[in-house]
Amino acid sequence: PLQALTTLNEPLFLEAARALAERTLRDGGPSDAARIGYAFRRCVARAPTDAELAELMSLLKQQQARLESTQAWTMLARVLLNLDETITKE
């Protein structure tokens, strides 16, 4: 939706994504899967399904291949914060 596209580029949204990424790296656990679960729960208040986890792991691996760790996690956090489920809580 238009709201999601607007949110994606807001400076505050970018700062929130960076903060979520840093907190996830600090407190999210010892593995990428645990960290994704941690960040996902912070955004939508539930654990990711196996399919969601697999998709997010794939995205993270792509980002890690081209970006520094915190930047890759910030990209993943941007996706999570931009989920319709996060924005509307439905």
Protein Blocks (a to p, Z undefined) as FASTA:
>chain_A
ZZlmmmmmgmklmmmmmmmmmmmmmmnojbfklmmmmmmmmmnopacdfklmmmmmmmmm
mmmmmmcfklmmmmmmmmmmmpmklmnoZZ
